[in-house]
């Protein structure tokens, strides 16, 4: 019976870890998109330079964060 509780605890711990990572990645990507849109509007740019650039940079940052977290011992 104790082994089942331990497995459930490990499962819930892993589930919360990975779901947190998912939400962090989504938040990072969305923050890049929203900040880029606001900068493009503020500077009255016809081509969404900041939206594209910040989206790419924040997506790369999210992937780096994911890899660092997954590879941490």
CHARMM internal coordinates of N, CA and C (Angstrom, degrees):
IC EDIT
DIST 1 N 1 CA 1.4433
DIST 1 CA 1 C 1.5261
ANGL 1 N 1 CA 1 C 110.91
DIST 1 C 2 N 1.3141
ANGL 1 CA 1 C 2 N 116.98
DIHE 1 N 1 CA 1 C 2 N -38.43
DIST 2 N 2 CA 1.4473
ANGL 1 C 2 N 2 CA 121.42
DIHE 1 CA 1 C 2 N 2 CA -179.75
DIST 2 CA 2 C 1.5275
ANGL 2 N 2 CA 2 C 111.01
DIHE 1 C 2 N 2 CA 2 C -64.85
DIST 2 C 3 N 1.3236
ANGL 2 CA 2 C 3 N 116.99
DIHE 2 N 2 CA 2 C 3 N -35.75
DIST 3 N 3 CA 1.4564
ANGL 2 C 3 N 3 CA 121.51
DIHE 2 CA 2 C 3 N 3 CA -179.83
DIST 3 CA 3 C 1.5259
ANGL 3 N 3 CA 3 C 111.01
DIHE 2 C 3 N 3 CA 3 C -64.17
DIST 3 C 4 N 1.3093
ANGL 3 CA 3 C 4 N 117.72
DIHE 3 N 3 CA 3 C 4 N -38.17
DIST 4 N 4 CA 1.4610
ANGL 3 C 4 N 4 CA 121.67
DIHE 3 CA 3 C 4 N 4 CA 177.88
DIST 4 CA 4 C 1.5138
ANGL 4 N 4 CA 4 C 111.96
DIHE 3 C 4 N 4 CA 4 C -64.23
DIST 4 C 5 N 1.3058
ANGL 4 CA 4 C 5 N 116.51
DIHE 4 N 4 CA 4 C 5 N -39.98
DIST 5 N 5 CA 1.4645
ANGL 4 C 5 N 5 CA 120.62
DIHE 4 CA 4 C 5 N 5 CA 178.09
DIST 5 CA 5 C 1.5163
ANGL 5 N 5 CA 5 C 111.48
DIHE 4 C 5 N 5 CA 5 C -66.41
DIST 5 C 6 N 1.3295
ANGL 5 CA 5 C 6 N 115.81
DIHE 5 N 5 CA 5 C 6 N -36.77
DIST 6 N 6 CA 1.4565
ANGL 5 C 6 N 6 CA 120.61
DIHE 5 CA 5 C 6 N 6 CA 178.51
DIST 6 CA 6 C 1.5250
ANGL 6 N 6 CA 6 C 110.81
DIHE 5 C 6 N 6 CA 6 C -67.44
DIST 6 C 7 N 1.3307
ANGL 6 CA 6 C 7 N 116.37
DIHE 6 N 6 CA 6 C 7 N -40.51
DIST 7 N 7 CA 1.4682
ANGL 6 C 7 N 7 CA 120.29
DIHE 6 CA 6 C 7 N 7 CA 178.59
DIST 7 CA 7 C 1.5240
ANGL 7 N 7 CA 7 C 110.65
DIHE 6 C 7 N 7 CA 7 C -65.41
DIST 7 C 8 N 1.3092
ANGL 7 CA 7 C 8 N 116.29
DIHE 7 N 7 CA 7 C 8 N -41.62
DIST 8 N 8 CA 1.4636
ANGL 7 C 8 N 8 CA 120.35
DIHE 7 CA 7 C 8 N 8 CA 178.73
DIST 8 CA 8 C 1.5277
ANGL 8 N 8 CA 8 C 110.51
DIHE 7 C 8 N 8 CA 8 C -63.72
DIST 8 C 9 N 1.3175
ANGL 8 CA 8 C 9 N 116.86
DIHE 8 N 8 CA 8 C 9 N -42.49
DIST 9 N 9 CA 1.4615
ANGL 8 C 9 N 9 CA 121.54
DIHE 8 CA 8 C 9 N 9 CA 179.00
DIST 9 CA 9 C 1.5256
ANGL 9 N 9 CA 9 C 110.39
DIHE 8 C 9 N 9 CA 9 C -62.43
DIST 9 C 10 N 1.3419
ANGL 9 CA 9 C 10 N 117.21
DIHE 9 N 9 CA 9 C 10 N -43.54
DIST 10 N 10 CA 1.4626
ANGL 9 C 10 N 10 CA 120.87
DIHE 9 CA 9 C 10 N 10 CA 178.14
DIST 10 CA 10 C 1.5255
ANGL 10 N 10 CA 10 C 110.99
DIHE 9 C 10 N 10 CA 10 C -63.60
DIST 10 C 11 N 1.3313
ANGL 10 CA 10 C 11 N 115.89
DIHE 10 N 10 CA 10 C 11 N -41.12
DIST 11 N 11 CA 1.4635
ANGL 10 C 11 N 11 CA 120.56
DIHE 10 CA 10 C 11 N 11 CA 179.19
DIST 11 CA 11 C 1.5237
ANGL 11 N 11 CA 11 C 110.81
DIHE 10 C 11 N 11 CA 11 C -62.71
DIST 11 C 12 N 1.3241
ANGL 11 CA 11 C 12 N 116.89
DIHE 11 N 11 CA 11 C 12 N -45.94
DIST 12 N 12 CA 1.4643
ANGL 11 C 12 N 12 CA 120.64
DIHE 11 CA 11 C 12 N 12 CA -179.85
DIST 12 CA 12 C 1.5317
ANGL 12 N 12 CA 12 C 111.89
DIHE 11 C 12 N 12 CA 12 C -66.06
DIST 12 C 13 N 1.3295
ANGL 12 CA 12 C 13 N 116.04
DIHE 12 N 12 CA 12 C 13 N -35.98
DIST 13 N 13 CA 1.4592
ANGL 12 C 13 N 13 CA 120.26
DIHE 12 CA 12 C 13 N 13 CA 178.04
DIST 13 CA 13 C 1.5293
ANGL 13 N 13 CA 13 C 110.29
DIHE 12 C 13 N 13 CA 13 C -65.24
DIST 13 C 14 N 1.3262
ANGL 13 CA 13 C 14 N 116.89
DIHE 13 N 13 CA 13 C 14 N -45.59
DIST 14 N 14 CA 1.4617
ANGL 13 C 14 N 14 CA 120.67
DIHE 13 CA 13 C 14 N 14 CA 177.74
DIST 14 CA 14 C 1.5232
ANGL 14 N 14 CA 14 C 111.35
DIHE 13 C 14 N 14 CA 14 C -64.67
DIST 14 C 15 N 1.3208
ANGL 14 CA 14 C 15 N 116.51
DIHE 14 N 14 CA 14 C 15 N -41.71
DIST 15 N 15 CA 1.4580
ANGL 14 C 15 N 15 CA 121.25
DIHE 14 CA 14 C 15 N 15 CA -179.99
DIST 15 CA 15 C 1.5291
ANGL 15 N 15 CA 15 C 110.74
DIHE 14 C 15 N 15 CA 15 C -60.55
DIST 15 C 16 N 1.3143
ANGL 15 CA 15 C 16 N 116.49
DIHE 15 N 15 CA 15 C 16 N -45.42
DIST 16 N 16 CA 1.4707
ANGL 15 C 16 N 16 CA 119.38
DIHE 15 CA 15 C 16 N 16 CA -179.04
DIST 16 CA 16 C 1.5260
ANGL 16 N 16 CA 16 C 110.66
DIHE 15 C 16 N 16 CA 16 C -68.22
DIST 16 C 17 N 1.3225
ANGL 16 CA 16 C 17 N 117.39
DIHE 16 N 16 CA 16 C 17 N -35.92
DIST 17 N 17 CA 1.4600
ANGL 16 C 17 N 17 CA 121.16
DIHE 16 CA 16 C 17 N 17 CA 179.22
DIST 17 CA 17 C 1.5255
ANGL 17 N 17 CA 17 C 110.69
DIHE 16 C 17 N 17 CA 17 C -62.92
DIST 17 C 18 N 1.3179
ANGL 17 CA 17 C 18 N 116.70
DIHE 17 N 17 CA 17 C 18 N -49.13
DIST 18 N 18 CA 1.4631
ANGL 17 C 18 N 18 CA 120.17
DIHE 17 CA 17 C 18 N 18 CA -175.93
DIST 18 CA 18 C 1.5229
ANGL 18 N 18 CA 18 C 112.35
DIHE 17 C 18 N 18 CA 18 C -75.03
DIST 18 C 19 N 1.3078
ANGL 18 CA 18 C 19 N 117.85
DIHE 18 N 18 CA 18 C 19 N -33.56
DIST 19 N 19 CA 1.4635
ANGL 18 C 19 N 19 CA 118.86
DIHE 18 CA 18 C 19 N 19 CA 177.41
DIST 19 CA 19 C 1.5277
ANGL 19 N 19 CA 19 C 110.30
DIHE 18 C 19 N 19 CA 19 C -69.83
DIST 19 C 20 N 1.3177
ANGL 19 CA 19 C 20 N 117.43
DIHE 19 N 19 CA 19 C 20 N -34.82
DIST 20 N 20 CA 1.4603
ANGL 19 C 20 N 20 CA 120.86
DIHE 19 CA 19 C 20 N 20 CA 175.33
DIST 20 CA 20 C 1.5245
ANGL 20 N 20 CA 20 C 110.71
DIHE 19 C 20 N 20 CA 20 C -64.05
DIST 20 C 21 N 1.3304
ANGL 20 CA 20 C 21 N 115.95
DIHE 20 N 20 CA 20 C 21 N -42.10
DIST 21 N 21 CA 1.4629
ANGL 20 C 21 N 21 CA 119.74
DIHE 20 CA 20 C 21 N 21 CA 177.47
DIST 21 CA 21 C 1.5269
ANGL 21 N 21 CA 21 C 111.30
DIHE 20 C 21 N 21 CA 21 C -61.77
DIST 21 C 22 N 1.3147
ANGL 21 CA 21 C 22 N 116.63
DIHE 21 N 21 CA 21 C 22 N -40.11
DIST 22 N 22 CA 1.4548
ANGL 21 C 22 N 22 CA 120.98
DIHE 21 CA 21 C 22 N 22 CA 178.68
DIST 22 CA 22 C 1.5285
ANGL 22 N 22 CA 22 C 110.90
DIHE 21 C 22 N 22 CA 22 C -60.83
DIST 22 C 23 N 1.3154
ANGL 22 CA 22 C 23 N 116.50
DIHE 22 N 22 CA 22 C 23 N -48.62
DIST 23 N 23 CA 1.4564
ANGL 22 C 23 N 23 CA 120.15
DIHE 22 CA 22 C 23 N 23 CA -179.42
DIST 23 CA 23 C 1.5283
ANGL 23 N 23 CA 23 C 111.81
DIHE 22 C 23 N 23 CA 23 C -65.88
DIST 23 C 24 N 1.3268
ANGL 23 CA 23 C 24 N 117.53
DIHE 23 N 23 CA 23 C 24 N -34.26
DIST 24 N 24 CA 1.4550
ANGL 23 C 24 N 24 CA 120.20
DIHE 23 CA 23 C 24 N 24 CA 176.99
DIST 24 CA 24 C 1.5235
ANGL 24 N 24 CA 24 C 110.84
DIHE 23 C 24 N 24 CA 24 C -66.15
DIST 24 C 25 N 1.3315
ANGL 24 CA 24 C 25 N 117.06
DIHE 24 N 24 CA 24 C 25 N -41.26
DIST 25 N 25 CA 1.4599
ANGL 24 C 25 N 25 CA 120.80
DIHE 24 CA 24 C 25 N 25 CA 179.16
DIST 25 CA 25 C 1.5316
ANGL 25 N 25 CA 25 C 110.80
DIHE 24 C 25 N 25 CA 25 C -64.73
DIST 25 C 26 N 1.3103
ANGL 25 CA 25 C 26 N 116.37
DIHE 25 N 25 CA 25 C 26 N -43.12
DIST 26 N 26 CA 1.4677
ANGL 25 C 26 N 26 CA 120.56
DIHE 25 CA 25 C 26 N 26 CA 178.45
DIST 26 CA 26 C 1.5261
ANGL 26 N 26 CA 26 C 110.21
DIHE 25 C 26 N 26 CA 26 C -63.02
DIST 26 C 27 N 1.3170
ANGL 26 CA 26 C 27 N 117.10
DIHE 26 N 26 CA 26 C 27 N -43.38
DIST 27 N 27 CA 1.4710
ANGL 26 C 27 N 27 CA 121.02
DIHE 26 CA 26 C 27 N 27 CA -179.91
DIST 27 CA 27 C 1.5232
ANGL 27 N 27 CA 27 C 111.40
DIHE 26 C 27 N 27 CA 27 C -63.63
DIST 27 C 28 N 1.3193
ANGL 27 CA 27 C 28 N 116.78
DIHE 27 N 27 CA 27 C 28 N -40.04
DIST 28 N 28 CA 1.4587
ANGL 27 C 28 N 28 CA 119.91
DIHE 27 CA 27 C 28 N 28 CA 179.43
DIST 28 CA 28 C 1.5270
ANGL 28 N 28 CA 28 C 111.02
DIHE 27 C 28 N 28 CA 28 C -65.67
DIST 28 C 29 N 1.3190
ANGL 28 CA 28 C 29 N 117.17
DIHE 28 N 28 CA 28 C 29 N -44.60
DIST 29 N 29 CA 1.4661
ANGL 28 C 29 N 29 CA 120.50
DIHE 28 CA 28 C 29 N 29 CA 179.42
DIST 29 CA 29 C 1.5255
ANGL 29 N 29 CA 29 C 110.63
DIHE 28 C 29 N 29 CA 29 C -64.59
DIST 29 C 30 N 1.3212
ANGL 29 CA 29 C 30 N 117.24
DIHE 29 N 29 CA 29 C 30 N -44.48
DIST 30 N 30 CA 1.4652
ANGL 29 C 30 N 30 CA 120.36
DIHE 29 CA 29 C 30 N 30 CA -179.93
DIST 30 CA 30 C 1.5220
ANGL 30 N 30 CA 30 C 112.11
DIHE 29 C 30 N 30 CA 30 C -65.11
DIST 30 C 31 N 1.3208
ANGL 30 CA 30 C 31 N 116.87
DIHE 30 N 30 CA 30 C 31 N -36.15
DIST 31 N 31 CA 1.4715
ANGL 30 C 31 N 31 CA 118.65
DIHE 30 CA 30 C 31 N 31 CA 178.86
DIST 31 CA 31 C 1.5246
ANGL 31 N 31 CA 31 C 110.61
DIHE 30 C 31 N 31 CA 31 C -65.47
DIST 31 C 32 N 1.3305
ANGL 31 CA 31 C 32 N 117.03
DIHE 31 N 31 CA 31 C 32 N -37.14
DIST 32 N 32 CA 1.4645
ANGL 31 C 32 N 32 CA 119.82
DIHE 31 CA 31 C 32 N 32 CA 175.73
DIST 32 CA 32 C 1.5147
ANGL 32 N 32 CA 32 C 111.96
DIHE 31 C 32 N 32 CA 32 C -64.75
DIST 32 C 33 N 1.3249
ANGL 32 CA 32 C 33 N 116.25
DIHE 32 N 32 CA 32 C 33 N -42.59
DIST 33 N 33 CA 1.4665
ANGL 32 C 33 N 33 CA 120.69
DIHE 32 CA 32 C 33 N 33 CA 179.32
DIST 33 CA 33 C 1.5235
ANGL 33 N 33 CA 33 C 110.72
DIHE 32 C 33 N 33 CA 33 C -63.37
DIST 33 C 34 N 1.3216
ANGL 33 CA 33 C 34 N 116.57
DIHE 33 N 33 CA 33 C 34 N -50.71
DIST 34 N 34 CA 1.4674
ANGL 33 C 34 N 34 CA 120.38
DIHE 33 CA 33 C 34 N 34 CA -176.58
DIST 34 CA 34 C 1.5238
ANGL 34 N 34 CA 34 C 112.26
DIHE 33 C 34 N 34 CA 34 C -65.81
DIST 34 C 35 N 1.3309
ANGL 34 CA 34 C 35 N 116.98
DIHE 34 N 34 CA 34 C 35 N -41.07
DIST 35 N 35 CA 1.4700
ANGL 34 C 35 N 35 CA 119.68
DIHE 34 CA 34 C 35 N 35 CA 178.04
DIST 35 CA 35 C 1.5225
ANGL 35 N 35 CA 35 C 110.20
DIHE 34 C 35 N 35 CA 35 C -65.10
DIST 35 C 36 N 1.3238
ANGL 35 CA 35 C 36 N 117.28
DIHE 35 N 35 CA 35 C 36 N -39.91
DIST 36 N 36 CA 1.4620
ANGL 35 C 36 N 36 CA 120.47
DIHE 35 CA 35 C 36 N 36 CA 178.46
DIST 36 CA 36 C 1.5119
ANGL 36 N 36 CA 36 C 112.19
DIHE 35 C 36 N 36 CA 36 C -64.26
DIST 36 C 37 N 1.3142
ANGL 36 CA 36 C 37 N 117.12
DIHE 36 N 36 CA 36 C 37 N -42.80
DIST 37 N 37 CA 1.4641
ANGL 36 C 37 N 37 CA 120.64
DIHE 36 CA 36 C 37 N 37 CA 178.35
DIST 37 CA 37 C 1.5228
ANGL 37 N 37 CA 37 C 110.68
DIHE 36 C 37 N 37 CA 37 C -61.13
DIST 37 C 38 N 1.3297
ANGL 37 CA 37 C 38 N 116.40
DIHE 37 N 37 CA 37 C 38 N -45.03
DIST 38 N 38 CA 1.4630
ANGL 37 C 38 N 38 CA 119.73
DIHE 37 CA 37 C 38 N 38 CA -179.83
DIST 38 CA 38 C 1.5262
ANGL 38 N 38 CA 38 C 111.88
DIHE 37 C 38 N 38 CA 38 C -64.42
DIST 38 C 39 N 1.3242
ANGL 38 CA 38 C 39 N 117.39
DIHE 38 N 38 CA 38 C 39 N -40.86
DIST 39 N 39 CA 1.4686
ANGL 38 C 39 N 39 CA 119.86
DIHE 38 CA 38 C 39 N 39 CA 178.47
DIST 39 CA 39 C 1.5249
ANGL 39 N 39 CA 39 C 111.27
DIHE 38 C 39 N 39 CA 39 C -65.88
DIST 39 C 40 N 1.3248
ANGL 39 CA 39 C 40 N 116.90
DIHE 39 N 39 CA 39 C 40 N -41.38
DIST 40 N 40 CA 1.4651
ANGL 39 C 40 N 40 CA 120.28
DIHE 39 CA 39 C 40 N 40 CA 178.49
DIST 40 CA 40 C 1.5266
ANGL 40 N 40 CA 40 C 111.29
DIHE 39 C 40 N 40 CA 40 C -63.36
DIST 40 C 41 N 1.3216
ANGL 40 CA 40 C 41 N 116.92
DIHE 40 N 40 CA 40 C 41 N -40.14
DIST 41 N 41 CA 1.4646
ANGL 40 C 41 N 41 CA 120.26
DIHE 40 CA 40 C 41 N 41 CA 177.15
DIST 41 CA 41 C 1.5294
ANGL 41 N 41 CA 41 C 110.95
DIHE 40 C 41 N 41 CA 41 C -66.91
DIST 41 C 42 N 1.3113
ANGL 41 CA 41 C 42 N 116.66
DIHE 41 N 41 CA 41 C 42 N -43.76
DIST 42 N 42 CA 1.4630
ANGL 41 C 42 N 42 CA 121.90
DIHE 41 CA 41 C 42 N 42 CA -177.42
DIST 42 CA 42 C 1.5253
ANGL 42 N 42 CA 42 C 111.73
DIHE 41 C 42 N 42 CA 42 C -63.22
DIST 42 C 43 N 1.3403
ANGL 42 CA 42 C 43 N 115.85
DIHE 42 N 42 CA 42 C 43 N -37.83
DIST 43 N 43 CA 1.4653
ANGL 42 C 43 N 43 CA 120.67
DIHE 42 CA 42 C 43 N 43 CA -179.55
DIST 43 CA 43 C 1.5282
ANGL 43 N 43 CA 43 C 112.95
DIHE 42 C 43 N 43 CA 43 C -91.69
DIST 43 C 44 N 1.3329
ANGL 43 CA 43 C 44 N 116.63
DIHE 43 N 43 CA 43 C 44 N 1.03
DIST 44 N 44 CA 1.4697
ANGL 43 C 44 N 44 CA 123.28
DIHE 43 CA 43 C 44 N 44 CA 178.61
DIST 44 CA 44 C 1.5310
ANGL 44 N 44 CA 44 C 111.94
DIHE 43 C 44 N 44 CA 44 C 55.34
DIST 44 C 45 N 1.3322
ANGL 44 CA 44 C 45 N 115.96
DIHE 44 N 44 CA 44 C 45 N 46.98
DIST 45 N 45 CA 1.4585
ANGL 44 C 45 N 45 CA 120.43
DIHE 44 CA 44 C 45 N 45 CA 179.49
DIST 45 CA 45 C 1.5232
ANGL 45 N 45 CA 45 C 110.10
DIHE 44 C 45 N 45 CA 45 C -87.33
DIST 45 C 46 N 1.3264
ANGL 45 CA 45 C 46 N 115.71
DIHE 45 N 45 CA 45 C 46 N 136.89
DIST 46 N 46 CA 1.4651
ANGL 45 C 46 N 46 CA 119.86
DIHE 45 CA 45 C 46 N 46 CA 177.85
DIST 46 CA 46 C 1.5194
ANGL 46 N 46 CA 46 C 110.97
DIHE 45 C 46 N 46 CA 46 C -80.13
DIST 46 C 47 N 1.3224
ANGL 46 CA 46 C 47 N 116.56
DIHE 46 N 46 CA 46 C 47 N -34.34
DIST 47 N 47 CA 1.4677
ANGL 46 C 47 N 47 CA 121.98
DIHE 46 CA 46 C 47 N 47 CA 176.41
DIST 47 CA 47 C 1.5228
ANGL 47 N 47 CA 47 C 107.66
DIHE 46 C 47 N 47 CA 47 C -97.53
DIST 47 C 48 N 1.3190
ANGL 47 CA 47 C 48 N 118.31
DIHE 47 N 47 CA 47 C 48 N 127.56
DIST 48 N 48 CA 1.4777
ANGL 47 C 48 N 48 CA 120.73
DIHE 47 CA 47 C 48 N 48 CA -175.14
DIST 48 CA 48 C 1.5369
ANGL 48 N 48 CA 48 C 113.11
DIHE 47 C 48 N 48 CA 48 C -76.02
DIST 48 C 49 N 1.3167
ANGL 48 CA 48 C 49 N 115.08
DIHE 48 N 48 CA 48 C 49 N 67.32
DIST 49 N 49 CA 1.4639
ANGL 48 C 49 N 49 CA 121.20
DIHE 48 CA 48 C 49 N 49 CA -176.33
DIST 49 CA 49 C 1.5287
ANGL 49 N 49 CA 49 C 111.51
DIHE 48 C 49 N 49 CA 49 C -62.42
DIST 49 C 50 N 1.3100
ANGL 49 CA 49 C 50 N 116.99
DIHE 49 N 49 CA 49 C 50 N -49.20
DIST 50 N 50 CA 1.4606
ANGL 49 C 50 N 50 CA 120.43
DIHE 49 CA 49 C 50 N 50 CA -177.48
DIST 50 CA 50 C 1.5346
ANGL 50 N 50 CA 50 C 112.02
DIHE 49 C 50 N 50 CA 50 C -68.91
DIST 50 C 51 N 1.3048
ANGL 50 CA 50 C 51 N 116.63
DIHE 50 N 50 CA 50 C 51 N -34.64
DIST 51 N 51 CA 1.4662
ANGL 50 C 51 N 51 CA 119.38
DIHE 50 CA 50 C 51 N 51 CA 178.31
DIST 51 CA 51 C 1.5196
ANGL 51 N 51 CA 51 C 110.22
DIHE 50 C 51 N 51 CA 51 C -63.15
DIST 51 C 52 N 1.3061
ANGL 51 CA 51 C 52 N 116.60
DIHE 51 N 51 CA 51 C 52 N -47.02
DIST 52 N 52 CA 1.4657
ANGL 51 C 52 N 52 CA 120.90
DIHE 51 CA 51 C 52 N 52 CA -179.82
DIST 52 CA 52 C 1.5292
ANGL 52 N 52 CA 52 C 110.75
DIHE 51 C 52 N 52 CA 52 C -65.62
DIST 52 C 53 N 1.3348
ANGL 52 CA 52 C 53 N 115.91
DIHE 52 N 52 CA 52 C 53 N -48.11
DIST 53 N 53 CA 1.4675
ANGL 52 C 53 N 53 CA 120.49
DIHE 52 CA 52 C 53 N 53 CA -176.49
DIST 53 CA 53 C 1.5227
ANGL 53 N 53 CA 53 C 111.74
DIHE 52 C 53 N 53 CA 53 C -63.87
DIST 53 C 54 N 1.3190
ANGL 53 CA 53 C 54 N 116.96
DIHE 53 N 53 CA 53 C 54 N -49.51
DIST 54 N 54 CA 1.4664
ANGL 53 C 54 N 54 CA 119.66
DIHE 53 CA 53 C 54 N 54 CA -178.07
DIST 54 CA 54 C 1.5299
ANGL 54 N 54 CA 54 C 112.09
DIHE 53 C 54 N 54 CA 54 C -67.72
DIST 54 C 55 N 1.3251
ANGL 54 CA 54 C 55 N 117.37
DIHE 54 N 54 CA 54 C 55 N -33.16
DIST 55 N 55 CA 1.4617
ANGL 54 C 55 N 55 CA 119.78
DIHE 54 CA 54 C 55 N 55 CA 176.86
DIST 55 CA 55 C 1.5219
ANGL 55 N 55 CA 55 C 110.50
DIHE 54 C 55 N 55 CA 55 C -64.02
DIST 55 C 56 N 1.3252
ANGL 55 CA 55 C 56 N 116.36
DIHE 55 N 55 CA 55 C 56 N -45.20
DIST 56 N 56 CA 1.4665
ANGL 55 C 56 N 56 CA 120.05
DIHE 55 CA 55 C 56 N 56 CA 178.90
DIST 56 CA 56 C 1.5269
ANGL 56 N 56 CA 56 C 110.86
DIHE 55 C 56 N 56 CA 56 C -64.63
DIST 56 C 57 N 1.3332
ANGL 56 CA 56 C 57 N 116.84
DIHE 56 N 56 CA 56 C 57 N -46.61
DIST 57 N 57 CA 1.4734
ANGL 56 C 57 N 57 CA 120.37
DIHE 56 CA 56 C 57 N 57 CA -178.81
DIST 57 CA 57 C 1.5317
ANGL 57 N 57 CA 57 C 112.03
DIHE 56 C 57 N 57 CA 57 C -62.72
DIST 57 C 58 N 1.3179
ANGL 57 CA 57 C 58 N 116.93
DIHE 57 N 57 CA 57 C 58 N -43.15
DIST 58 N 58 CA 1.4684
ANGL 57 C 58 N 58 CA 119.37
DIHE 57 CA 57 C 58 N 58 CA -179.00
DIST 58 CA 58 C 1.5326
ANGL 58 N 58 CA 58 C 111.13
DIHE 57 C 58 N 58 CA 58 C -71.30
DIST 58 C 59 N 1.3127
ANGL 58 CA 58 C 59 N 117.88
DIHE 58 N 58 CA 58 C 59 N -31.26
DIST 59 N 59 CA 1.4598
ANGL 58 C 59 N 59 CA 119.97
DIHE 58 CA 58 C 59 N 59 CA 175.79
DIST 59 CA 59 C 1.5221
ANGL 59 N 59 CA 59 C 110.26
DIHE 58 C 59 N 59 CA 59 C -67.77
DIST 59 C 60 N 1.3193
ANGL 59 CA 59 C 60 N 117.09
DIHE 59 N 59 CA 59 C 60 N -41.90
DIST 60 N 60 CA 1.4704
ANGL 59 C 60 N 60 CA 120.34
DIHE 59 CA 59 C 60 N 60 CA 175.94
DIST 60 CA 60 C 1.5258
ANGL 60 N 60 CA 60 C 110.11
DIHE 59 C 60 N 60 CA 60 C -62.97
DIST 60 C 61 N 1.3281
ANGL 60 CA 60 C 61 N 116.83
DIHE 60 N 60 CA 60 C 61 N -42.85
DIST 61 N 61 CA 1.4709
ANGL 60 C 61 N 61 CA 120.16
DIHE 60 CA 60 C 61 N 61 CA 178.45
DIST 61 CA 61 C 1.5317
ANGL 61 N 61 CA 61 C 110.83
DIHE 60 C 61 N 61 CA 61 C -62.28
DIST 61 C 62 N 1.3230
ANGL 61 CA 61 C 62 N 117.37
DIHE 61 N 61 CA 61 C 62 N -38.06
DIST 62 N 62 CA 1.4648
ANGL 61 C 62 N 62 CA 120.76
DIHE 61 CA 61 C 62 N 62 CA 178.70
DIST 62 CA 62 C 1.5203
ANGL 62 N 62 CA 62 C 110.91
DIHE 61 C 62 N 62 CA 62 C -66.00
DIST 62 C 63 N 1.3261
ANGL 62 CA 62 C 63 N 117.44
DIHE 62 N 62 CA 62 C 63 N -40.03
DIST 63 N 63 CA 1.4656
ANGL 62 C 63 N 63 CA 120.74
DIHE 62 CA 62 C 63 N 63 CA 178.86
DIST 63 CA 63 C 1.5219
ANGL 63 N 63 CA 63 C 110.57
DIHE 62 C 63 N 63 CA 63 C -67.32
DIST 63 C 64 N 1.3291
ANGL 63 CA 63 C 64 N 117.18
DIHE 63 N 63 CA 63 C 64 N -41.39
DIST 64 N 64 CA 1.4697
ANGL 63 C 64 N 64 CA 120.71
DIHE 63 CA 63 C 64 N 64 CA 177.15
DIST 64 CA 64 C 1.5244
ANGL 64 N 64 CA 64 C 110.10
DIHE 63 C 64 N 64 CA 64 C -61.91
DIST 64 C 65 N 1.3225
ANGL 64 CA 64 C 65 N 116.60
DIHE 64 N 64 CA 64 C 65 N -43.57
DIST 65 N 65 CA 1.4720
ANGL 64 C 65 N 65 CA 120.74
DIHE 64 CA 64 C 65 N 65 CA 177.99
DIST 65 CA 65 C 1.5306
ANGL 65 N 65 CA 65 C 110.52
DIHE 64 C 65 N 65 CA 65 C -61.33
DIST 65 C 66 N 1.3200
ANGL 65 CA 65 C 66 N 116.83
DIHE 65 N 65 CA 65 C 66 N -42.68
DIST 66 N 66 CA 1.4621
ANGL 65 C 66 N 66 CA 121.48
DIHE 65 CA 65 C 66 N 66 CA 178.27
DIST 66 CA 66 C 1.5176
ANGL 66 N 66 CA 66 C 110.76
DIHE 65 C 66 N 66 CA 66 C -60.76
DIST 66 C 67 N 1.3162
ANGL 66 CA 66 C 67 N 117.12
DIHE 66 N 66 CA 66 C 67 N -48.65
DIST 67 N 67 CA 1.4701
ANGL 66 C 67 N 67 CA 120.39
DIHE 66 CA 66 C 67 N 67 CA -178.87
DIST 67 CA 67 C 1.5213
ANGL 67 N 67 CA 67 C 112.27
DIHE 66 C 67 N 67 CA 67 C -64.28
DIST 67 C 68 N 1.3174
ANGL 67 CA 67 C 68 N 117.41
DIHE 67 N 67 CA 67 C 68 N -40.92
DIST 68 N 68 CA 1.4672
ANGL 67 C 68 N 68 CA 120.08
DIHE 67 CA 67 C 68 N 68 CA 177.99
DIST 68 CA 68 C 1.5257
ANGL 68 N 68 CA 68 C 111.31
DIHE 67 C 68 N 68 CA 68 C -63.38
DIST 68 C 69 N 1.3093
ANGL 68 CA 68 C 69 N 115.99
DIHE 68 N 68 CA 68 C 69 N -39.65
DIST 69 N 69 CA 1.4646
ANGL 68 C 69 N 69 CA 119.65
DIHE 68 CA 68 C 69 N 69 CA -179.58
DIST 69 CA 69 C 1.5227
ANGL 69 N 69 CA 69 C 110.72
DIHE 68 C 69 N 69 CA 69 C -69.68
DIST 69 C 70 N 1.3163
ANGL 69 CA 69 C 70 N 117.12
DIHE 69 N 69 CA 69 C 70 N -42.47
DIST 70 N 70 CA 1.4647
ANGL 69 C 70 N 70 CA 119.89
DIHE 69 CA 69 C 70 N 70 CA -178.36
DIST 70 CA 70 C 1.5273
ANGL 70 N 70 CA 70 C 112.68
DIHE 69 C 70 N 70 CA 70 C -70.58
DIST 70 C 71 N 1.3359
ANGL 70 CA 70 C 71 N 117.16
DIHE 70 N 70 CA 70 C 71 N -31.75
DIST 71 N 71 CA 1.4464
ANGL 70 C 71 N 71 CA 120.16
DIHE 70 CA 70 C 71 N 71 CA -177.61
DIST 71 CA 71 C 1.5214
ANGL 71 N 71 CA 71 C 113.39
DIHE 70 C 71 N 71 CA 71 C -88.96
DIST 71 C 72 N 1.3556
ANGL 71 CA 71 C 72 N 116.78
DIHE 71 N 71 CA 71 C 72 N -4.70
DIST 72 N 72 CA 1.4584
ANGL 71 C 72 N 72 CA 121.17
DIHE 71 CA 71 C 72 N 72 CA 178.19
DIST 72 CA 72 C 1.5291
ANGL 72 N 72 CA 72 C 109.05
DIHE 71 C 72 N 72 CA 72 C -69.87
DIST 72 C 73 N 1.3057
ANGL 72 CA 72 C 73 N 115.64
DIHE 72 N 72 CA 72 C 73 N 136.32
DIST 73 N 73 CA 1.4716
ANGL 72 C 73 N 73 CA 119.44
DIHE 72 CA 72 C 73 N 73 CA -179.39
DIST 73 CA 73 C 1.4946
ANGL 73 N 73 CA 73 C 111.67
DIHE 72 C 73 N 73 CA 73 C -89.45
END
COOR INIT
IC SEED 1 N 1 CA 1 C
IC BUILD
